[in-house]
């Protein structure tokens, strides 16, 4: 499996509703985006300074499926919808057995 893990940090002005919108938008990719085998979204429950607020884990069957997902219109729409609320983003991709 090819894994794509994203960490997001909300901007200071992102309201509770904005944060819910971001999570719901990302979760919609599980059923709309091509190539996605599974998608999980986790939100931080702690208050430690410097922590990220959201983790997204997307599994695809191959790197080719990941690239198809990443290039999709569905990905671009969600990316544009959440960008105003996100201050920073970090990601890794890896292959597991």
N, C-alpha and C positions, 0 to 999 in steps of 0.2 A: 504494500500500500504506500502511496505517496501522501505525505502529510504536509499541510500548510497551517501554521500556527501564527496568529496575529494578536498582538497586544495593543490595546487602545487606551489612551488617557483623555478624559473629557476636559474641555476647556472650563475655566472658572465660571463662565456665564451659562453653561448648559444646565437647564432646569431638570427637575425630575421627569417631566413629560418629554423633554428632549432626549433624555437618557433612555426612556422606555421606547421612544421612536427609533433610536439607533439599534437597540437590541431587536426589536420586532422587524426592522428592515433587514438586518443581517440574517435573522432566522428564516425570513422568506426565501432566501437563496437555497435553502434545503429542498424546496419543491419547484423553484423556478429556474435555477441555473443549470446549464448542461454540465455533465461530467462529475457532479458532486455525488459521492457515495454515501457520506454521512457528514453532518454538520452539528457542532455543539457550541453553545455560547455560555460562558460563565462570567458572573459579575463578582467583583471584589466585595467582600463583606467587612473587611478590616478598614482601619483608618490610618494606616502607617504612611507617613510622608514618603513620597517617591514611588509608591505602588501604582501599577496600572489599574484601570477600572474594569476593563473587559478583556477576556481571552476568547478568541474564536479558533476552533479547531475544525479544519475541513479535511476529510479523507477522500482521496480519489484513487481509482484503481491503478493509475499510471501517471507519469509526468505529462504525457500527452493529454490526458483528461484534465489535469490541473491547468495546463496552458489553454485548453479549450474553455474551461470555466473562467479563467482570468481574462480572456479576450472577449467574453460574452457581453452582450448588451445588458443583461440582468446584473452582472457585476458592476458595470459602469454606472447604471442607474442607482444602485445602492451606494456605491462609493460617493457619487455626487450628493446624494441625500444626507449622508452622515458626516461628510467633510466639515460642514460649518460648526459641528459640535465637538470635533475631535482636535485636541491640541498636539498630540504626538501619537506616532504609530511605530511599531517595530514588528518584524516578522522573520520567521525561519521556515525553511522547507527541509524535510528529511524523508528518508525511505526507511520503513520498518518491515520486518519479516512477516 
